[in-house]
């Protein structure tokens, strides 16, 4: 009867993981429904940057915007120099403060400090409250639940194989023992199939409503400098057209590709 103990373990793994996935999916669906009201929101460039790439993208956008207005010098060597110390909004003042009182600093630590500042945290809170950004605790909940179900499926297979290879005598033929283990395996595989079809793909930062607004922003962006900054907000620093400005972000920066 040792196979029965293994079967109980298989059912425990399958049931627990599938329940977690269902609960995570329900929470995600509820958040998506609540976020529908936020679709009438007009995104600012800072908001678009956060929804596209998170806090670091907001810092990047601020640096690029100030550099193009000649209020900040970004050298190709990877250093930032303050030209105009008067920030026009909270994010610009945050960047100037991150550069420091000497008015000059390497770009990489400035980006890190600005990304971790209260200004970006407040921006994130507003987007979460509007249903446009994914709350911190929910960013990986569905993905983690899916991985748990995948591990449970592997565990069921391993426990089933162990039961079939156990030399202890059983009153059931081995094919019936395999059939019993096929039930929890079917449960896990069915949950994975349903999750793949039904669960809305969600980015790390933007909720489905936020992704909808990002798409609309990209489609209806006007001409001029704002369009170029919109590309930086949505695509990151790789969308910068000026070679010297691109070099400033690339220099000594391990995060260049992000």
C-alpha positions in Angstrom: 0.0 0.0 0.0 3.0 2.3 -0.2 1.8 3.5 -3.6 -1.3 5.0 -1.8 1.0 7.3 0.3 2.7 8.4 -2.9 -0.7 9.0 -4.5 -1.8 11.2 -1.6 1.4 13.2 -1.9 0.7 13.6 -5.7 -2.8 14.8 -5.0 -1.6 17.2 -2.3 1.0 18.7 -4.7 -1.5 19.0 -7.6 -4.4 20.3 -5.5 -2.4 22.9 -3.6 -0.6 24.3 -6.7 -3.8 24.4 -8.8 -5.7 26.1 -6.0 -3.0 28.8 -5.8 -3.1 29.3 -9.5 -6.9 29.7 -9.5 -6.8 32.2 -6.6 -4.0 34.2 -8.4 -6.1 34.2 -11.6 -9.2 35.4 -9.8 -7.3 38.3 -8.1 -5.8 39.3 -11.5 -9.3 39.2 -13.1 -10.7 41.3 -10.4 -7.9 43.9 -10.7 -8.5 44.0 -14.5 -12.2 44.7 -14.0 -11.4 47.5 -11.5 -8.9 48.9 -13.9 -11.4 49.4 -16.7 -12.3 52.8 -15.2 -8.8 54.0 -15.7 -8.9 53.8 -19.5 -10.1 57.4 -19.8 -6.9 58.6 -18.2 -4.5 60.7 -20.3 -1.0 59.5 -19.7 1.9 61.9 -19.1 5.3 61.0 -20.5 6.5 60.1 -17.0 3.5 57.8 -16.5 4.1 56.2 -19.9 7.8 55.7 -19.0 6.9 54.0 -15.7 4.3 51.7 -17.2 6.7 50.7 -20.0 9.9 50.2 -18.0 9.5 51.0 -14.4 11.4 53.5 -12.2 14.6 53.5 -14.2 12.8 54.4 -17.4 11.3 57.4 -15.6 14.9 58.5 -14.7 16.1 57.9 -18.2 13.3 60.0 -19.7 14.0 62.9 -17.3 17.7 62.9 -18.2 17.0 62.8 -21.9 14.3 65.6 -21.7 16.6 67.9 -19.7 19.5 67.2 -22.0 17.5 68.1 -25.1 16.5 71.4 -23.5 20.2 72.1 -22.8 19.6 72.3 -19.1 21.7 69.2 -18.5 24.9 68.1 -20.3 25.3 64.4 -20.9 28.8 63.7 -22.1 29.7 60.7 -24.2 32.0 59.7 -21.4 29.0 58.9 -19.2 29.0 62.0 -17.0 26.1 64.3 -16.3 26.6 68.1 -15.7 24.0 70.5 -14.5 23.6 73.5 -16.7 20.3 74.9 -15.2 19.9 74.0 -11.5 16.2 75.0 -11.5 14.1 71.9 -11.9 10.8 72.5 -13.6 9.0 69.6 -11.9 9.5 67.1 -9.1 11.3 64.6 -11.3 13.8 67.2 -12.6 14.5 68.4 -9.1 15.0 64.8 -8.1 17.6 64.3 -10.8 19.4 67.5 -10.0 19.5 66.4 -6.4 20.9 63.0 -7.3 23.7 64.6 -9.3 24.8 66.4 -6.1 25.9 69.8 -5.0 29.0 69.8 -7.2 26.7 69.7 -10.3 28.5 66.7 -11.9 28.2 63.0 -11.5 28.4 59.7 -13.5 25.1 59.0 -15.1 24.6 55.4 -13.8 24.4 56.3 -10.0 22.2 59.3 -10.9 19.7 57.0 -12.6 19.8 54.6 -9.7 19.2 57.3 -7.1 16.4 59.0 -9.1 14.7 55.7 -9.7 14.6 55.0 -6.0 13.4 58.5 -5.0 10.1 59.4 -3.4 9.0 61.2 -6.6 9.0 57.9 -8.6 7.4 56.1 -5.7 4.5 58.6 -5.6 4.1 58.3 -9.3 3.9 54.5 -9.0 1.3 54.7 -6.2 -0.9 57.0 -8.3 -0.8 54.6 -11.2 -1.6 51.7 -9.0 -4.6 53.6 -7.5 -5.8 54.4 -11.0 -5.6 50.7 -11.9 -3.0 51.3 -14.6 0.1 49.8 -12.9 0.5 46.4 -11.4 0.9 46.4 -7.6 4.2 45.2 -6.3 2.8 42.1 -4.7 0.9 41.1 -7.8 3.7 41.5 -10.4 4.8 37.9 -10.2 1.9 36.1 -8.4 0.4 34.5 -11.5 3.8 33.6 -12.9 4.9 32.1 -9.6 1.6 30.1 -9.4 2.1 28.7 -12.9 5.6 27.6 -12.0 4.3 25.9 -8.9 1.8 23.9 -11.1 4.6 23.0 -13.5 6.7 21.7 -10.6 3.6 19.8 -9.3 3.2 18.1 -12.6 6.8 17.0 -12.5 6.4 15.8 -9.0 3.3 13.8 -9.9 5.2 12.1 -12.7 8.1 11.3 -10.3 5.8 9.9 -7.6 3.9 7.8 -10.1 7.1 6.4 -11.5 8.3 5.6 -7.9 5.0 3.9 -7.2 5.3 1.7 -10.4 8.9 0.8 -9.6 8.2 -0.1 -6.0 8.8 -3.8 -5.6 6.3 -4.1 -2.7 3.3 -6.3 -3.7 0.0 -4.5 -4.4 -3.6 -5.7 -4.8 -4.0 -3.6 -7.9 -2.4 -4.2 -11.3 0.3 -1.6 -12.3 -1.8 -0.2 -15.1 -4.5 0.7 -12.6 -2.0 2.3 -10.3 -0.8 4.3 -13.3 -4.4 5.4 -14.0 -4.8 6.7 -10.4 -1.7 8.8 -10.8 -2.9 10.0 -14.2 -5.8 11.9 -12.5 -3.7 14.4 -10.6 -1.4 14.7 -13.6 -4.4 15.5 -15.8 -5.5 18.2 -13.3 -2.2 20.0 -13.3 -1.9 19.8 -17.1 -5.5 21.1 -17.6 -4.8 24.0 -15.3 -1.7 24.9 -17.2 -3.6 24.7 -20.5 -6.4 26.9 -19.2 -4.0 29.4 -17.8 -2.2 29.7 -21.1 -5.4 30.4 -22.9 -7.4 32.5 -20.4 -5.0 34.5 -18.3 -4.4 37.9 -19.8 -0.7 38.5 -20.5 0.5 41.3 -18.2 3.7 43.2 -18.2 5.9 43.6 -15.2 4.7 47.2 -14.7 1.5 48.0 -16.6 -1.9 46.4 -16.0 -4.0 45.5 -19.1 -5.7 48.9 -18.8 -2.2 50.5 -18.7 -1.1 48.5 -21.7 -4.2 49.7 -23.6 -3.3 53.4 -22.9 0.3 52.8 -23.9 -0.9 51.5 -27.2 -3.1 54.5 -27.7 -0.3 56.9 -26.8 2.0 55.3 -29.4 -0.7 55.4 -32.1 -1.8 59.0 -31.5 1.5 60.7 -30.6 1.9 64.0 -32.5 5.0 65.2 -34.3 8.0 67.1 -32.9 10.1 66.6 -29.8 7.2 65.0 -27.8 7.0 62.2 -30.3 10.7 61.5 -29.8 10.4 61.6 -26.1 7.4 59.3 -26.3 9.6 56.8 -28.1 12.1 57.1 -25.2 9.4 56.7 -22.6 8.0 53.6 -24.3 11.1 51.9 -25.8 13.9 53.2 -23.5 17.2 54.8 -24.2 17.8 52.6 -27.2 15.2 54.8 -29.0 17.5 57.9 -28.7 18.5 59.1 -32.1 21.5 61.3 -31.2 24.8 59.3 -31.3 26.4 61.4 -28.5 23.4 61.1 -26.3 23.3 57.3 -26.8 26.9 57.1 -26.0 26.4 58.9 -22.7 24.0 56.2 -21.5 26.0 53.4 -22.9 29.3 54.4 -21.3 30.2 52.2 -18.3 26.5 51.2 -17.9 25.7 47.5 -17.4 22.0 48.3 -17.8 22.3 49.8 -21.3 20.3 47.0 -22.9 17.3 47.7 -20.6 
